[in-house]
Amino acid sequence: MPIPLPSPSPSQIASIAAKQEEKEAESKRRRANQAAREEKEHKAASQIQRNYRGYRERRQLRGMGLDASTRWREAVKQAQYLNLTRPESRRTRSSRSSSRPSGPTQANSEARQNWRRVGQITLRAGGDDSSINSSSSSSSSSSSSPSKATDPQERQKRLGAKLERKKAAKAMDLQYFLEMVDVKHRYGSNLRAYHEEWKRSPTNENFFYWLDYGEGREVDLAMRPREQLDRERVRYLSREERMAYLVQIDGEGRLCWAKDGKRIDTSIEYRDSIKGIVSVDDSTPAFTPAAEEAGNRRSSSSASSTSGSASTSLGSDDESVRGDRYTNQELKDAKGVKKIKHVSAATVLNHLLRKSVKKNTWIFVADTSFRLYVGIKQSRAFQHSSFLYGARISAAGLIKIKNGQLRSLSPLSGHYRPPTSNFRKFVKNLKDEGVDMSRVSISKSYAVLIGLEGYTKTRKKMKRVKGSVKGKKDKTLHPEEVARKEEEKRDKSESAEKERQTLEKIQEDQGRTEKDGLGLRVMKKLHISPRPPE
């Protein structure tokens, strides 16, 4: 039989109740303190996030930053582009293709990959940087007149002007496409010399694989040494990096850096760096990946000499050496009246471009939204193509600014060679956006370029007239020969049309076959017998 426990006395019960009430009160105090602390932390975090979001949005509206989604989008696009343009041997492509099912689908897959590569390069060269607010280059002038900025008619007018600018935008000159496609962005003139050697060689590999990994890796041209090819590389800015060179207009019509609002001065007191233009006494390092990468390919002693020569190439080399590529040797060697024989529009333009290789030359680029980017030209290292990664531009040239006030403009650009009509629209846009143009001077090269354009148009017109006259003369004197040539042209066009139709039919049949094959595989997986054809 269990022994009954003794009941606690009233004093013990009171003591137990007091301890329980004390513990419960302590627990309530701890919960209250924790809730107050959490509420305080939540308010502080909310205030920090709200302030940061406002700061971030203000920077993005001024074109000074990119949001996270844009960064990811750019990173993916860049990775896809580099993967498509990576040098690859024919054997590697063949082994990858052999892993796929053989037949016409394999050949079409290779063709599609090649066309995809061409399409990506074309999009890069002909693209427009339209993701950033198009008014970022003139945010101050737009903010000063909000009624004008929100006017529907004004917005429609601006949209129409932007579409016109996109139609007239200038892609990079064809001779510099190799520079843009090259993953190392080696200087275009050097690449063209090796490209000519590649065309003469019996290889069946693509140019960049031949140059870096194939038979061409041992080629060393006397006029363009291999060391020079590897050392002279043009910097191509990413979308994030080019924000450091973006220009905006303040309330007084002066040009300022969008990154910090300081007025621009194109004097020798400034230099380029990995964070844009900085003062000469700033500790920010310069951008010199070319010297480092070239040095990795050689011994330490050779690397030191390469670094020294690279620094010479980037800044302190002689102007005559930098301007050699714009010299027509035949014109230079000719004497007296014989010089006229070698004078052409190209030689005149090259003579003008020699001005762009002088020390402390500042260049500008305006994209299709007339956002203005300004930087210091470094011959064969930082060019007009650097700002927009080789994409289309509305205007490009040389510029001089003093304490934010525009002093001089010139439409000279060797990489783009934009027409003078684009330059006129750019100057008009600067006036419309309120830039102080009271002391600006337009370079004499603008008048020379107008003359060259008129001369070129006249020559083309005379050539067409000459061809038309010759055609009429041939029809009169040799009607049978002309009829035969016209018949051959018609046959070629008809055969090309038939070939196109045949290819379309083959692709259609292949698509139908693939679709039917997929349907059969699905039915087999579900254990369904296909219905026999009626």
C-alpha atoms as one frame of an Amber mdcrd trajectory, in Angstrom:
protein
   0.000   0.000   0.000   1.537   3.350  -1.086   2.609   5.723   1.611   0.783
   9.089   1.271   3.020  12.120   0.805   2.759  14.846   3.370   0.974  18.011
   2.213   3.118  21.193   2.122   2.457  23.754   4.740   0.779  27.055   3.838
   4.115  28.881   4.173   5.801  26.476   1.701   2.922  26.908  -0.775   3.246
  30.680  -0.524   7.032  30.476  -1.112   6.576  28.263  -4.200   3.915  30.605
  -5.618   6.191  33.624  -5.047   9.104  31.952  -6.894   6.846  31.005  -9.836
   5.491  34.550 -10.074   9.070  35.924  -9.964  10.204  33.580 -12.792   7.134
  34.425 -14.872   7.798  38.170 -14.427  11.464  37.648 -15.414  10.368  35.725
 -18.534   7.947  38.497 -19.487  10.708  41.115 -19.065  13.075  39.120 -21.283
  10.395  38.708 -23.971   9.560  42.409 -23.831  13.240  43.394 -24.106  13.765
  40.989 -27.000  10.694  42.319 -28.830  11.854  45.912 -28.299  15.349  45.039
 -29.537  13.970  43.243 -32.615  11.671  46.157 -33.378  14.582  48.582 -33.071
  16.764  46.441 -35.342  13.933  46.121 -37.882  13.438  49.897 -37.956  17.197
  50.462 -38.395  17.410  47.863 -41.209  14.361  49.365 -42.941  15.841  52.846
 -42.758  19.195  51.647 -44.156  17.480  49.764 -46.995  15.216  52.721 -47.793
  18.143  55.137 -47.894  20.256  52.760 -49.968  17.439  52.124 -52.455  16.952
  55.854 -52.867  20.692  56.375 -53.307  20.868  53.513 -55.835  17.867  54.761
 -57.806  19.274  58.301 -57.940  22.585  56.965 -59.248  20.831  54.828 -61.875
  18.689  57.752 -63.018  21.890  59.718 -63.559  23.391  56.773 -65.451  26.052
  56.175 -62.772  25.292  52.589 -61.861  23.711  49.329 -62.912  21.217  47.231
 -60.994  21.880  43.601 -60.098  19.677  42.166 -62.860  21.509  44.218 -65.496
  24.855  43.048 -64.170  23.769  39.423 -64.357  22.340  39.920 -67.833  25.579
  41.512 -69.020  27.677  38.773 -67.410  25.655  36.034 -69.149  25.792  37.839
 -72.511  29.540  38.338 -72.196  30.099  34.682 -71.256  28.012  33.498 -74.215
  29.866  35.811 -76.579  33.299  34.706 -75.356  32.259  31.061 -75.600  31.139
  31.496 -79.204  34.226  33.445 -80.302  36.753  31.288 -78.443  39.414  29.944
 -80.871  38.698  26.290 -81.556  40.362  23.741 -83.821  38.501  21.981 -86.598
  39.325  18.659 -84.937  37.652  19.732 -81.689  34.526  20.810 -83.550  34.491
  17.539 -85.502  34.855  15.417 -82.351  32.046  17.326 -80.673  29.856  16.918
 -83.749  30.655  13.192 -83.999  29.139  12.677 -80.559  25.792  13.742 -82.006
  23.653  11.527 -84.283  25.109  11.405 -87.787  23.241  12.497 -90.863  22.019
  15.774 -92.288  21.110  16.966 -88.791  24.805  16.965 -87.823  25.779  19.134
 -90.800  22.910  21.496 -90.098  23.980  21.697 -86.448  27.484  22.818 -87.458
  26.033  25.334 -89.905  23.643  26.677 -87.270  26.551  27.061 -84.831  28.551
  29.002 -87.411  25.608  31.257 -88.228  24.952  31.761 -84.536  28.557  32.889
 -84.092  28.192  35.315 -87.007  24.907  36.590 -85.572  26.407  37.258 -82.132
  29.314  39.188 -83.627  26.941  41.197 -85.828  24.715  42.003 -82.845  27.737
  43.132 -80.852  28.975  45.397 -83.662  25.539  46.767 -84.581  24.023  46.872
 -81.110  22.923  49.895 -79.101  23.371  50.423 -75.374  19.738  51.285 -74.710
  19.235  49.752 -71.258  20.395  52.828 -69.377  18.128  55.820 -69.098  18.545
  57.638 -72.389  18.469  60.985 -70.683  21.378  60.177 -68.415  23.820  62.243
 -70.416  21.790  65.343 -69.815  20.061  64.548 -66.560  20.672  67.961 -65.080
  19.213  69.806 -68.028  16.177  67.541 -68.098  15.639  67.854 -64.356  15.750
  71.622 -64.603  12.653  71.577 -66.807  10.374  68.743 -65.610   7.353  70.039
 -67.540   9.327  69.775 -70.772  10.542  66.275 -69.898   7.019  65.012 -69.101
   5.361  66.637 -72.117   4.004  63.821 -74.374   4.797  65.777 -77.532   8.347
  66.391 -76.330   8.769  62.692 -75.493   7.452  61.726 -78.926   9.820  64.188
 -80.558  12.773  62.781 -78.628  11.783  59.217 -79.536  11.593  60.125 -83.220
  14.992  61.814 -83.062  16.464  58.744 -81.381  15.096  56.460 -84.117  16.635
  58.748 -86.744  19.976  58.607 -84.929  19.842  54.817 -84.855  19.273  54.739
 -88.608  22.278  57.014 -89.181  24.483  55.316 -86.548  27.946  54.305 -87.751
  29.384  50.849 -87.160  33.100  50.344 -86.717  35.156  50.314 -89.901  35.465
  46.815 -91.386  39.255  46.800 -91.134  38.973  46.849 -87.318  36.476  43.982
 -86.979  39.319  41.533 -86.297  40.263  43.642 -83.279  36.718  43.476 -81.889
  36.273  39.720 -82.489  39.656  38.828 -80.989  39.175  37.756 -77.363  42.457
  39.540 -76.526  41.556  42.667 -78.558  44.988  42.959 -80.142  45.449  46.076
 -82.233  43.634  45.814 -85.580  46.482  46.902 -87.870  48.777  44.256 -86.402
  46.108  41.557 -86.724  45.494  42.445 -90.388  49.160  41.789 -91.230  48.945
  38.290 -89.742  45.536  37.782 -91.355  47.118  38.325 -94.777  49.760  35.733
 -93.878  47.004  33.313 -92.786  45.223  33.726 -96.131  48.429  32.769 -97.945
  49.027  29.687 -95.784  47.624  26.226 -96.726  45.940  25.736 -93.323  42.271
  24.807 -92.943  41.987  26.160 -89.375  40.253  29.428 -88.519  42.417  32.518
 -88.197  42.547  32.959 -84.407  43.209  29.274 -83.695  45.946  29.279 -86.353
  47.448  32.441 -84.843  47.542  31.338 -81.173  47.596  27.523 -81.171  48.203
  26.271 -84.709  50.976  26.668 -87.241  50.792  30.465 -87.064  51.957  30.645
 -83.443  55.543  30.496 -84.681  55.047  33.173 -87.368  56.947  36.399 -86.621
  56.621  39.146 -89.249  59.428  41.645 -89.665  57.080  44.632 -90.125  54.816
  43.542 -87.226  56.916  41.521 -84.747  55.144  38.969 -82.603  56.165  40.812
 -79.461  54.411  43.930 -80.776  51.294  41.930 -81.694  51.014  40.494 -78.179
  51.860  43.770 -76.432  49.592  46.221 -78.245  46.065  45.454 -77.055  43.118
  47.807 -77.017  41.097  48.112 -73.832  37.379  47.435 -74.364  35.209  48.724
 -71.522  32.355  46.759 -69.990  29.061  48.530 -69.336  30.026  48.976 -65.690
  33.480  50.370 -66.532  32.268  52.877 -69.104  30.148  54.605 -66.442  33.415
  56.122 -65.163  33.764  57.999 -68.491  30.144  59.176 -68.791  29.578  62.947
 -69.036  26.642  65.002 -67.798  25.729  68.687 -68.090  25.341  70.927 -65.041
  23.041  73.904 -64.644  25.594  76.309 -66.170  26.061  74.246 -69.328  29.440
  72.887 -68.210  30.541  69.294 -68.837  31.054  67.249 -65.659  31.867  63.650
 -64.787  28.685  61.757 -63.972  30.530  59.667 -61.351  31.328  62.578 -59.007
  29.992  65.801 -60.566  33.460  67.359 -60.982  34.011  69.565 -64.014  36.133
  68.108 -66.792  39.493  69.597 -67.737  41.449  68.061 -70.624  44.848  69.141
 -69.347  48.037  67.214 -68.608  47.138  67.240 -64.907  44.941  64.159 -65.440
  45.565  60.572 -66.499  43.633  57.358 -67.152  43.221  54.559 -64.607  41.136
  51.472 -63.860  38.483  53.813 -62.376  38.399  56.351 -65.203  40.111  59.717
 -65.399  41.920  60.738 -62.207  44.468  63.339 -61.147  48.119  62.569 -61.952
  48.955  62.370 -58.235  46.113  59.906 -57.557  47.207  56.454 -56.354  44.685
  54.533 -58.486  46.662  52.125 -60.712  46.586  52.326 -64.501  44.974  49.633
 -66.624  47.858  47.549 -68.076  46.735  43.928 -68.658  48.520  43.707 -72.007
  51.988  43.971 -70.518  51.194  41.365 -67.846  49.710  38.822 -70.271  52.521
  39.298 -72.757  55.044  38.851 -69.965  53.511  35.527 -68.912  54.452  34.041
 -72.278  58.171  34.718 -71.849  60.933  34.431 -69.287  61.218  36.869 -66.419
  63.970  38.872 -68.112  61.977  39.138 -71.315  58.893  40.053 -69.316  60.627
  43.022 -67.731  61.682  44.383 -71.111  58.162  43.811 -72.441  56.721  45.758
 -69.524  59.071  48.618 -70.203  58.234  48.702 -73.894  54.529  48.459 -73.087
  54.712  51.523 -70.883  56.460  53.291 -73.736  53.663  52.285 -76.091  50.987
  53.517 -73.708  52.212  57.006 -73.187  55.682  58.338 -73.781  56.541  57.019
 -77.247  57.510  59.385 -80.028  54.689  60.948 -82.048  56.369  60.093 -85.336
  56.445  56.416 -84.373  52.780  56.461 -83.355  51.843  58.196 -86.611  53.722
  55.784 -88.889  50.603  53.730 -89.607  48.934  56.811 -91.137  51.862  57.456
 -93.486  51.628  56.581 -97.180  55.174  55.507 -97.987  54.659  55.787-101.754
  53.464  59.386-101.394  56.338  60.146 -99.050  58.937  58.746-101.470  57.466
  60.427-104.581  59.066  63.667-105.769  57.512  66.833-107.177  54.498  66.442
-109.461  54.589  62.641-109.098  53.087  63.038-105.629  49.710  63.861-107.238
  49.512  60.300-108.538  49.416  58.947-104.964  46.988  61.523-103.531  43.525
  60.129-102.710  40.749  60.593-100.183  42.356  57.919 -97.992  45.767  59.631
 -97.944  44.209  63.000 -97.047  42.194  61.387 -94.229  45.282  59.589 -92.930
  47.162  62.890 -92.923  44.410  64.372 -90.746  44.411  61.354 -88.438  48.081
  61.941 -87.627  46.826  64.745 -85.354  45.049  62.186 -83.185  48.300  60.504
 -82.073  49.723  63.547 -80.286  50.367  63.320 -76.560  47.472  64.260 -74.245
  44.854  63.838 -76.987  41.334  63.573 -75.540  38.648  61.730 -77.481  34.872
  61.504 -77.265  32.165  59.099 -78.384  28.405  59.699 -78.467  26.199  56.600
 -78.589  22.847  56.350 -80.386  21.146  58.105 -77.441  23.771  60.894 -77.575
  25.206  59.877 -74.215  28.667  61.396 -74.202  31.813  59.546 -73.098  35.205
  61.258 -72.836  38.667  59.787 -72.231  42.382  60.139 -72.986  43.563  58.444
 -76.151  46.442  56.023 -75.719  47.674  54.970 -79.118  47.004  51.251 -79.717
  45.695  50.875 -76.144  42.630  53.130 -75.645  40.736  54.189 -78.788  37.257
  55.296 -79.836  36.217  51.630 -80.023  37.091  51.180 -76.321  34.077  53.051
 -74.937  31.219  50.971 -76.401  33.032  47.663 -76.983  33.033  48.245 -80.743
  29.268  48.938 -80.934  27.639  51.596 -83.141  28.081  55.287 -82.435  26.373
  58.521 -83.460  29.517  60.669 -83.381  33.182  60.364 -82.447  36.214  62.608
 -82.561  38.624  64.784 -80.583  37.621  67.182 -77.814  39.099  69.913 -75.593
  37.467  71.142 -72.383  38.626  73.716 -69.847  36.974  73.840 -66.433  33.892
  72.144 -67.895  33.566  74.617 -70.769  33.700  73.085 -74.248  36.549  74.668
 -76.222  37.192  72.518 -79.321  35.593  69.678 -81.324  36.912  67.636 -84.227
  35.141  64.784 -86.100  38.288  62.656 -86.584  38.077  58.950 -85.784  40.138
  56.242 -87.465  38.118  53.339 -86.052  34.662  54.651 -87.039  35.146  57.417
 -89.629  31.601  58.779 -89.132  30.089  61.115 -91.760  30.005  64.865 -91.151
  26.187  64.785 -91.024  26.420  62.808 -87.772  28.840  65.376 -86.368  26.440
  68.227 -87.224  23.573  66.433 -85.439  25.807  65.883 -82.420  26.722  69.582
 -82.203  23.043  70.531 -82.550  22.137  68.138 -79.736  24.757  69.746 -77.471
  23.146  73.143 -78.104  19.653  71.757 -77.450  20.794  70.242 -74.155  22.119
  73.589 -72.949  25.876  73.090 -73.291  27.862  76.332 -73.110  29.022  76.741
 -76.744  30.151  80.368 -76.427  33.869  79.595 -76.822  33.852  76.371 -78.821
  35.768  76.129 -82.089  35.262  73.488 -84.776  38.458  71.993 -86.202  39.461
  72.767 -89.794  39.408  69.013 -90.408  35.591  69.272 -90.463  35.736  71.404
 -93.642  38.300  69.027 -95.169  36.044  66.033 -94.448  33.093  67.786 -96.112
  35.242  68.289 -99.194  36.356  64.644 -99.147  32.760  63.428 -98.903  31.748
  65.599-101.865  34.738  64.360-103.856  33.929  60.707-103.076  30.255  61.106
-104.011  31.208  62.782-107.280  33.635  59.979-108.143  31.001  57.332-107.439
  28.461  59.194-109.556  30.949  59.535-112.435  31.743  55.828-112.161  28.035
  54.943-112.411  27.593  57.242-115.408  30.667  55.751-117.042  29.344  52.232
-116.465  25.944  53.181-117.886  27.520  54.714-121.013  29.750  51.674-121.447
  26.734  49.380-121.097  24.796  51.250-123.784  27.860  51.199-126.043  28.288
  47.429-125.585  24.601  46.868-126.340  25.047  48.739-129.605  28.349  47.187
-130.699  28.126  43.700-129.140  24.432  42.906-128.513  24.990  39.128-128.542
  27.697  39.288-125.854  25.559  41.551-123.624  22.543  39.269-124.070  24.651
  36.242-123.116  25.929  37.931-119.915  22.420  38.993-118.919  21.194  35.442
-119.497  23.988  34.111-117.264  22.992  36.530-114.514  19.355  35.411-114.772
  20.414  31.771-114.658  22.486  32.410-111.545  19.658  34.230-109.798  17.143
  31.530-110.772  19.465  28.749-109.640  20.071  30.564-106.359  16.325  30.873
-105.823  15.830  27.171-106.583  18.639  26.279-104.220  17.069  28.391-101.471
  13.685  26.731-101.965  15.305  23.287-101.923  17.135  24.056 -98.671  13.915
  25.330 -97.075  12.133  22.127 -98.109  14.946  19.970 -96.691  14.829  21.861
 -93.379  11.050  21.513 -93.283  11.272  17.755 -93.909  13.946  17.400 -91.255
  11.832  19.295 -88.748   8.859  17.035 -89.546  11.057  13.938 -89.207  12.403
  15.092 -85.857   8.878  15.809 -84.663   7.634  12.382 -85.823  10.652  10.709
 -84.216   9.918  12.435 -80.916   6.277  11.347 -81.110   7.269   7.718 -81.729
   9.682   7.766 -78.785   6.975   9.173 -76.482   4.449   6.545 -77.665   6.996
   3.776 -77.144   7.676   5.063 -73.621   3.932   4.951 -72.882   3.614   1.466
 -74.482   1.228   2.740 -77.157   1.352   1.206 -80.608   1.335   3.739 -83.467
  -1.675   3.664 -85.762  -0.799   2.289 -89.217  -1.321   4.715 -92.102  -4.692
   4.340 -93.839
